Amino acid sequence: MANLRQLPPLAALRAFEAAARHCSAKLAANELSVTPTAISHQVRQLEDALGVALFIRQPRQLVLTPQGRELQAVLSESFNAMAHAVARLRAPPQRQAITLSATPAVAARWLLPRVSGLRALHPRLDLRIHASHEAVALDGVTADIAVRYGKGQWPGMVAEKLFDNVFAPACSPALKLRRRGDLKRHTLLHFAVPGSKTQPGTWTAWQQQAQVPALDVSAGPVFSDETHTVSAALQGQGVALMSLALIADELRAGNLVQPFGPQLPGLPFYLVCPQARRADPAVAAVFDWVKGLQPPGEAA
Protein backbone atom coordinates (compact mmCIF):
# COMPACT_ATOMS: atom_id res chain seq x y z
CA MET A 1 0.00 0.00 0.00
CA ALA A 2 1.35 3.38 -0.99
CA ASN A 3 2.44 5.76 1.76
CA LEU A 4 0.04 8.72 1.41
CA ARG A 5 2.34 10.86 3.55
CA GLN A 6 5.10 10.90 0.89
CA LEU A 7 4.50 14.53 0.08
CA PRO A 8 6.61 17.12 -1.72
CA PRO A 9 8.55 19.52 0.53
CA LEU A 10 6.28 21.68 2.69
CA ALA A 11 8.15 24.82 1.63
CA ALA A 12 7.30 24.12 -2.01
CA LEU A 13 3.64 23.51 -1.20
CA ARG A 14 3.45 26.76 0.79
CA ALA A 15 5.13 28.71 -1.98
CA PHE A 16 2.74 27.33 -4.60
CA GLU A 17 -0.39 27.92 -2.45
CA ALA A 18 0.57 31.54 -1.78
CA ALA A 19 1.44 32.18 -5.44
CA ALA A 20 -1.83 30.56 -6.54
CA ARG A 21 -3.84 32.66 -4.09
CA HIS A 22 -2.24 35.92 -5.18
CA CYS A 23 -1.70 34.93 -8.83
CA SER A 24 1.70 36.55 -8.33
CA ALA A 25 5.15 35.35 -7.30
CA LYS A 26 5.97 38.84 -5.99
CA LEU A 27 2.96 39.03 -3.66
CA ALA A 28 3.57 35.47 -2.46
CA ALA A 29 7.17 36.41 -1.73
CA ASN A 30 6.02 39.39 0.38
CA GLU A 31 3.67 37.15 2.39
CA LEU A 32 6.31 34.50 3.07
CA SER A 33 9.20 36.95 3.53
CA VAL A 34 11.33 35.50 0.74
CA THR A 35 12.32 36.70 -2.72
CA PRO A 36 10.21 36.25 -5.87
CA THR A 37 13.05 34.16 -7.28
CA ALA A 38 12.76 31.77 -4.32
CA ILE A 39 9.01 31.41 -4.92
CA SER A 40 9.57 30.67 -8.61
CA HIS A 41 12.27 28.13 -7.74
CA GLN A 42 10.04 26.33 -5.20
CA VAL A 43 7.14 26.17 -7.67
CA ARG A 44 9.40 24.78 -10.39
CA GLN A 45 10.63 22.09 -8.01
CA LEU A 46 7.03 21.17 -7.16
CA GLU A 47 6.05 20.95 -10.83
CA ASP A 48 9.09 18.73 -11.53
CA ALA A 49 8.19 16.47 -8.59
CA LEU A 50 4.57 16.14 -9.72
CA GLY A 51 5.33 15.96 -13.43
CA VAL A 52 2.62 18.49 -14.31
CA ALA A 53 2.46 22.23 -14.99
CA LEU A 54 0.66 24.15 -12.27
CA PHE A 55 0.80 27.62 -13.81
CA ILE A 56 0.61 29.18 -17.24
CA ARG A 57 3.17 31.94 -16.89
CA GLN A 58 2.15 35.23 -18.43
CA PRO A 59 4.23 38.48 -18.37
CA ARG A 60 2.48 40.00 -15.34
CA GLN A 61 0.31 37.19 -13.99
CA LEU A 62 0.32 33.54 -13.06
CA VAL A 63 -2.69 31.60 -14.36
CA LEU A 64 -3.53 28.25 -12.78
CA THR A 65 -3.82 25.15 -14.90
CA PRO A 66 -6.67 22.70 -14.11
CA GLN A 67 -4.18 20.63 -12.10
CA GLY A 68 -3.04 23.78 -10.30
CA ARG A 69 -6.63 24.69 -9.36
CA GLU A 70 -7.22 21.22 -7.99
CA LEU A 71 -4.07 21.32 -5.86
CA GLN A 72 -4.70 24.87 -4.67
CA ALA A 73 -8.19 24.01 -3.38
CA VAL A 74 -6.84 21.16 -1.26
CA LEU A 75 -3.81 23.07 0.01
CA SER A 76 -5.77 26.23 0.89
CA GLU A 77 -8.28 24.22 2.94
CA SER A 78 -5.50 22.29 4.66
CA PHE A 79 -3.38 25.35 5.50
CA ASN A 80 -6.46 27.18 6.82
CA ALA A 81 -7.31 24.24 9.08
CA MET A 82 -3.75 24.11 10.38
CA ALA A 83 -3.73 27.86 11.00
CA HIS A 84 -6.96 27.69 13.00
CA ALA A 85 -5.68 24.77 15.07
CA VAL A 86 -2.41 26.56 15.87
CA ALA A 87 -4.30 29.76 16.77
CA ARG A 88 -6.50 27.86 19.20
CA LEU A 89 -3.47 26.30 20.86
CA ARG A 90 -1.67 29.63 21.10
CA ALA A 91 -4.68 31.55 22.43
CA PRO A 92 -4.56 32.31 26.15
CA PRO A 93 -7.11 30.36 28.23
CA GLN A 94 -10.48 32.03 28.21
CA ARG A 95 -11.33 33.00 31.80
CA GLN A 96 -14.83 33.81 32.91
CA ALA A 97 -16.00 35.53 36.06
CA ILE A 98 -19.31 34.93 37.81
CA THR A 99 -20.51 37.07 40.71
CA LEU A 100 -22.43 35.31 43.46
CA SER A 101 -24.31 37.53 45.91
CA ALA A 102 -25.03 36.31 49.43
CA THR A 103 -25.49 37.68 52.92
CA PRO A 104 -22.18 38.32 54.71
CA ALA A 105 -22.75 35.39 57.08
CA VAL A 106 -23.61 32.93 54.30
CA ALA A 107 -20.62 34.12 52.30
CA ALA A 108 -18.13 33.95 55.17
CA ARG A 109 -19.38 30.92 57.04
CA TRP A 110 -20.65 28.60 54.30
CA LEU A 111 -19.36 29.59 50.87
CA LEU A 112 -15.80 30.84 51.42
CA PRO A 113 -14.48 27.67 53.12
CA ARG A 114 -15.63 25.68 50.09
CA VAL A 115 -14.52 27.88 47.17
CA SER A 116 -11.48 25.72 46.45
CA GLY A 117 -13.85 22.95 45.38
CA LEU A 118 -15.24 25.13 42.59
CA ARG A 119 -11.73 26.07 41.47
CA ALA A 120 -10.81 22.39 41.25
CA LEU A 121 -13.85 21.66 39.09
CA HIS A 122 -13.57 24.76 36.88
CA PRO A 123 -10.02 26.18 36.95
CA ARG A 124 -10.83 28.79 34.27
CA LEU A 125 -13.79 30.16 36.19
CA ASP A 126 -13.28 33.04 38.63
CA LEU A 127 -15.86 33.33 41.38
CA ARG A 128 -16.55 36.79 42.77
CA ILE A 129 -18.52 36.88 45.99
CA HIS A 130 -20.68 39.93 46.62
CA ALA A 131 -21.61 40.13 50.32
CA SER A 132 -24.75 42.13 50.98
CA HIS A 133 -28.05 41.90 52.84
CA GLU A 134 -29.77 43.61 49.91
CA ALA A 135 -31.42 41.66 47.12
CA VAL A 136 -29.16 43.08 44.42
CA ALA A 137 -29.96 43.02 40.72
CA LEU A 138 -28.96 39.79 38.98
CA ASP A 139 -28.23 41.67 35.77
CA GLY A 140 -24.81 40.24 34.99
CA VAL A 141 -23.22 43.49 36.15
CA THR A 142 -23.86 43.69 39.89
CA ALA A 143 -24.31 39.93 40.25
CA ASP A 144 -25.22 36.81 38.27
CA ILE A 145 -26.49 34.45 40.98
CA ALA A 146 -27.62 34.94 44.57
CA VAL A 147 -28.26 33.09 47.79
CA ARG A 148 -31.34 34.76 49.25
CA TYR A 149 -33.65 34.09 52.14
CA GLY A 150 -37.34 34.33 51.36
CA LYS A 151 -40.36 32.37 50.21
CA GLY A 152 -38.76 31.22 46.97
CA GLN A 153 -40.93 33.35 44.73
CA TRP A 154 -39.04 35.83 42.57
CA PRO A 155 -40.59 36.60 39.15
CA GLY A 156 -38.42 35.60 36.22
CA MET A 157 -36.03 33.68 38.47
CA VAL A 158 -35.13 30.04 38.99
CA ALA A 159 -35.12 29.40 42.75
CA GLU A 160 -34.00 26.19 44.45
CA LYS A 161 -34.16 25.73 48.21
CA LEU A 162 -30.80 25.24 49.89
CA PHE A 163 -31.52 24.91 53.61
CA ASP A 164 -33.83 26.06 56.41
CA ASN A 165 -33.07 29.00 58.64
CA VAL A 166 -33.88 28.43 62.33
CA PHE A 167 -32.86 30.80 65.14
CA ALA A 168 -32.11 29.94 68.78
CA PRO A 169 -30.06 31.34 71.68
CA ALA A 170 -26.38 30.36 71.51
CA CYS A 171 -23.31 31.33 73.50
CA SER A 172 -19.86 30.28 74.58
CA PRO A 173 -19.81 27.30 76.95
CA ALA A 174 -17.68 29.49 79.24
CA LEU A 175 -20.85 31.35 80.25
CA LYS A 176 -22.24 28.13 81.76
CA LEU A 177 -25.75 29.16 80.79
CA ARG A 178 -28.29 26.46 81.56
CA ARG A 179 -31.73 28.01 82.15
CA ARG A 180 -33.78 30.68 80.39
CA GLY A 181 -34.23 32.53 83.66
CA ASP A 182 -30.46 33.11 83.86
CA LEU A 183 -30.53 35.17 80.66
CA LYS A 184 -31.29 38.36 82.59
CA ARG A 185 -27.81 38.14 84.14
CA HIS A 186 -26.13 38.03 80.72
CA THR A 187 -25.67 40.47 77.88
CA LEU A 188 -27.95 39.94 74.92
CA LEU A 189 -26.25 40.30 71.53
CA HIS A 190 -28.41 41.61 68.70
CA PHE A 191 -28.18 41.38 64.94
CA ALA A 192 -30.17 43.84 62.82
CA VAL A 193 -30.05 44.31 59.05
CA PRO A 194 -29.60 48.06 58.41
CA GLY A 195 -32.72 49.67 56.96
CA SER A 196 -34.74 46.45 56.93
CA LYS A 197 -38.32 46.52 58.18
CA THR A 198 -38.36 42.76 58.77
CA GLN A 199 -35.53 41.53 60.99
CA PRO A 200 -34.85 37.79 61.14
CA GLY A 201 -34.69 36.15 64.55
CA THR A 202 -35.11 38.99 67.05
CA TRP A 203 -35.00 38.72 70.84
CA THR A 204 -38.40 40.40 70.94
CA ALA A 205 -39.92 37.60 68.86
CA TRP A 206 -38.12 35.00 70.98
CA GLN A 207 -39.38 36.55 74.24
CA GLN A 208 -42.95 36.40 72.97
CA GLN A 209 -42.63 32.63 72.93
CA ALA A 210 -40.27 32.08 75.85
CA GLN A 211 -41.92 34.49 78.31
CA VAL A 212 -38.85 34.97 80.51
CA PRO A 213 -39.77 37.32 83.43
CA ALA A 214 -37.80 40.56 83.83
CA LEU A 215 -35.78 40.03 80.62
CA ASP A 216 -35.06 43.35 78.90
CA VAL A 217 -34.80 42.30 75.25
CA SER A 218 -33.99 45.86 74.14
CA ALA A 219 -30.66 46.00 76.00
CA GLY A 220 -27.29 44.97 74.60
CA PRO A 221 -25.06 45.78 71.62
CA VAL A 222 -26.43 45.65 68.09
CA PHE A 223 -24.38 44.39 65.14
CA SER A 224 -25.20 45.07 61.48
CA ASP A 225 -23.16 42.06 60.37
CA GLU A 226 -24.18 38.62 61.56
CA THR A 227 -20.58 37.42 61.47
CA HIS A 228 -19.69 40.05 64.09
CA THR A 229 -22.50 38.77 66.30
CA VAL A 230 -21.07 35.27 66.03
CA SER A 231 -17.56 36.52 66.84
CA ALA A 232 -18.82 38.32 69.93
CA ALA A 233 -20.59 35.17 71.12
CA LEU A 234 -17.48 33.07 70.54
CA GLN A 235 -15.51 35.49 72.69
CA GLY A 236 -17.99 35.06 75.53
CA GLN A 237 -19.31 38.62 75.31
CA GLY A 238 -22.92 37.54 75.60
CA VAL A 239 -25.77 35.42 74.27
CA ALA A 240 -26.88 35.78 70.64
CA LEU A 241 -29.98 34.65 68.83
CA MET A 242 -28.38 33.01 65.80
CA SER A 243 -29.16 30.95 62.73
CA LEU A 244 -28.30 27.43 63.79
CA ALA A 245 -27.33 26.52 60.22
CA LEU A 246 -24.67 29.22 60.09
CA ILE A 247 -23.05 28.25 63.41
CA ALA A 248 -23.29 24.50 62.79
CA ASP A 249 -19.50 24.06 62.73
CA GLU A 250 -19.08 25.88 66.07
CA LEU A 251 -21.89 23.89 67.69
CA ARG A 252 -20.40 20.63 66.45
CA ALA A 253 -16.94 21.60 67.74
CA GLY A 254 -18.33 22.74 71.09
CA ASN A 255 -17.11 26.32 70.68
CA LEU A 256 -20.73 27.43 70.95
CA VAL A 257 -23.66 25.78 72.70
CA GLN A 258 -27.39 26.08 72.29
CA PRO A 259 -28.50 25.81 75.93
CA PHE A 260 -32.28 25.94 75.42
CA GLY A 261 -35.15 26.94 73.17
CA PRO A 262 -37.54 27.88 71.89
CA GLN A 263 -36.37 27.89 68.30
CA LEU A 264 -37.73 30.48 65.91
CA PRO A 265 -38.34 29.42 62.31
CA GLY A 266 -37.02 31.90 59.77
CA LEU A 267 -37.29 32.12 56.00
CA PRO A 268 -35.30 29.45 54.14
CA PHE A 269 -32.28 30.18 51.96
CA TYR A 270 -32.67 29.78 48.21
CA LEU A 271 -30.28 29.73 45.28
CA VAL A 272 -31.55 32.16 42.65
CA CYS A 273 -30.63 33.08 39.08
CA PRO A 274 -32.48 34.54 36.07
CA GLN A 275 -34.37 31.91 34.07
CA ALA A 276 -32.85 33.28 30.86
CA ARG A 277 -29.31 32.58 32.12
CA ARG A 278 -29.76 29.22 33.84
CA ALA A 279 -28.35 27.37 30.82
CA ASP A 280 -25.35 29.69 30.40
CA PRO A 281 -22.33 27.39 30.92
CA ALA A 282 -20.53 29.62 33.44
CA VAL A 283 -23.71 30.41 35.38
CA ALA A 284 -24.72 26.75 35.34
CA ALA A 285 -21.30 25.71 36.67
CA VAL A 286 -21.58 27.95 39.74
CA PHE A 287 -25.29 27.26 40.22
CA ASP A 288 -24.75 23.49 40.17
CA TRP A 289 -21.72 23.77 42.46
CA VAL A 290 -23.65 25.71 45.12
CA LYS A 291 -26.63 23.39 44.76
CA GLY A 292 -24.35 20.41 45.37
CA LEU A 293 -22.77 21.76 48.56
CA GLN A 294 -23.54 19.98 51.81
CA PRO A 295 -26.13 22.04 53.73
CA PRO A 296 -24.65 23.51 56.89
CA GLY A 297 -25.29 21.37 59.93
CA GLU A 298 -25.47 18.09 58.00
CA ALA A 299 -22.73 15.51 58.41
CA ALA A 300 -20.56 15.00 55.37
N, C-alpha and C positions, 0 to 999 in steps of 0.2 A: 504493500500500500504506500502510495506516495506521501511524503512528508509535506503537509500543507503549510508548514511554517518556514519552508525554504523560500524566503522572500528576497527581493533585491534589497540593497542597502537602504536603511531608513532615510539617510540624508538625501538620496536620489528621489525617493518617494515624496519627501517633503518639498524638495525643490520643484518637482513636477506639479504637485498639487497647488502650490502657491502660484506658479507660472500659469497654470490652467485657470485658476480663479481670477487672476488679474489680466490674463491674455497678454502678458508682458514679462519679459525676463528682468527688465529694470525694476519694475514695481515689486516683483517677487524678491529680488535682491535686497531692496530696501526693507521689506518685511522681515527677512531672515538675517539681515545684517551681514551680507556677503556681497561679492561683486557680481554684476551681470554675467561676466565670463564664467564664474563658478556655477551659476545657475544653468547656463547653456551646457557646460561640461557635464554636470550631473544628469541633465535630461538626456543628453547623448548617450551616456553610459546606460541609463535605464532603457532607452530604445534598443541599444545593442543587446542588452540582457534579455529583453522580451522578444526581439526579432521583429518588431513592428514599429511603424512611425506613429508618434503620438501627436505631433503638430505638423501643420503645413506652415512653413515659415514665410511670412510676407515681410516687406521692408519695415513696416512700423507696427506689426501685430502678429501674434501667434494665434493660429486657428486650429482648434482641436479636430483631429480625425475621429471617425466613429469609435475606434479603439481607445483614443484618448478620452472621449466623453464617458465611455463606460468605466474606465479606470478612475477618472476624476470623481465620478459620483460615489464610488465605493470609498475612495480615500478621504473625500471631504466628510462623509458621514462618520468614518472611523476616527479621523483626527478630532472632529467635534466631540464625539463621545469621550475620547481620551482627555480632551481639555476640560470637559465638564467634571469628569471623575477626579482629575487632579485638583481642580478648583474646590471641589467639595472637601477633599482631604486637607487642603491648605487652609480652608476657612476656619477662623477661630470658633470654638464651641459657642453655640447660641445659648445664652443664658436668659432666663425669664424670671421675673419677680412677681410674687403674689402677696398682697397685703391682707392679713387676717386681723380683723378687729375683735377685741374681747375686753371684758372688764379687767382692770389691773390685777385683781386676785386670781381670776381664771388664767390670765396670761402668765403671771409669775409662779403660781403654785401648781398649775396643771400642764400648761403647754410648754413653757421654757425648758423644764427638765427632760422633755421628750423630743426636742427639735432635732437632735442628732439622728433620730430614726428616720425623719423625712429626708435629711441630707444623704443618708445611706441609700435610700430608695431612689432619690432623684437628685444626683449630684449637680446637675445643671440648673436646678431650680432654687432661687433665693427667696426665702420666706421673710417677710417683713411683718412684724407684729405691732399693731396699733392698739395701745391700751387706752380705753376710754369707757366711761359709764354711759356715754351718749350712743344712741342708735345712729351711727354715722351712715352716710350715703354709700351704698355698694355700687358705685358708678365706675369702678375701674381706675379712679383717680385717688379718692380718699381711701377706699378699701375695695376688696373684691369679694371677700367672704367674712362672715361674722359669727361669733358665738354670743347669742343673746338670751336673756331670760325673758319669758313671756308665755303667752298661751299658744304659740306656734302658728299664729295666723298673721302673715304679712303678705299683702297683695303682691302678686307678681314674683313671689319668692318660693324657692324650694326650702322647706324646713324639716329637719329630722331631729328628733329628741335625742339628747346626749345623756343627761342624768337629772335626777330630782334635786331639789334645793330645799333642805330642811334645816332649820335654825334651832339651836339649843345653847344653854349656858355652858361655857368651857373656860378652863383656867389652868394655871400651872399646878401640878400636884403639891408644890411647896406651900400653897395656901391652905392645904388640908381642909378644904371645903367639903362638907358632907351633907348638910341640910339646907333647904331653901331659907329657913328662918335666919341662918347665919349670914345671908347675903347683905343684910343691912350693916354688917360690920366690915364690909369690903367695898372697894371702889368699883363702880360699874363703868365699863368701857363701852363707848357708843360708836357705831359706824353710821354715817349719814351721807347719802349721795348728794353733792351740792346741787341746789336748784330743783331737786326732784320732789314732786308732790306725794309720791308713793314710795316710802322707804321700806326696804325688805328687812324683816326680822328686827323689830324694835322692842326695847325693854317695856314700853307702854303696852304693846300687844301681848307680850309674854306675861306681864303682871295681871292683865285682864283674865288670863286663864289660871295663873298660879295663885293669885290672891294671897301674896305674902304681906302680913301686917307691917305697917311702919316702914315700908321700903320706898324710898324716894327715887323713882326711876328717871327723874330729870337731872339728877346730880351725876357728875363724873365727866371726864374728858371726851371730846367728840373728834373722831378721825374721819377725814374725807376719803381716805384710801383704806380699803379693807385689809390690805397687807400690813398696814401700820397697826391696825387693831390687833391682828394676830401677833405681831412682834411684841406689842405691849403685854399681851397675855402670856406669851412665852417667857417674858422677863419677870413675871410675877407681879405686874403693876395693877392687876385687877382681874375682874371677871367680865368676859365678853360674850355677847350673844352672836354666835358665828354659824356660818354654813358648815354643817358637818362634813359635806363632801370635800370642801376646800381645806379642811384641817385633818383629813383622813390619815395622812402620813404621820402627823404629830400625835394623833390619838393612838395609832398603832404602835408608835415607838414609846409611848408613855410620857412624852414631853408636855402633852396637854391631857386633861381628863374632862369628861363630861359627867359631873357629879350627880345630876338629877335632871328631870324634865320640868315642865312639859316641853315637847318639841313643837315648833311652829312650822307648818308647811309653807313653803314659798313657791314662787313660780319656777318651773323647770328651765333648764338650759337647753337651747336648741342651736343646731348648726344651720346657718342660713346663707343662701346665695341666690342671685337672680336666676329665674328659670331659663332665660335666654343664654346664660353662660355656663349652665351646669355641665354641658358636654365639651366645653373648651378644655383641651388636654391639660393645661397648667392648673386651671381652676379645679378640674376633676381630680388631679393628683393630690392637691392639698385637702380638698373636701373629703376624699376617700381615706386619706391618712388620718384626719381628725376623727372621722366616723369610726375608724378602726381602733382608736386608742382605748385602753382599759379605762372604764369610768372610775373616777376617784372613789376610794373606799372599798373597791372590789379587789379581792386577792388575784394576783397575776396567775 
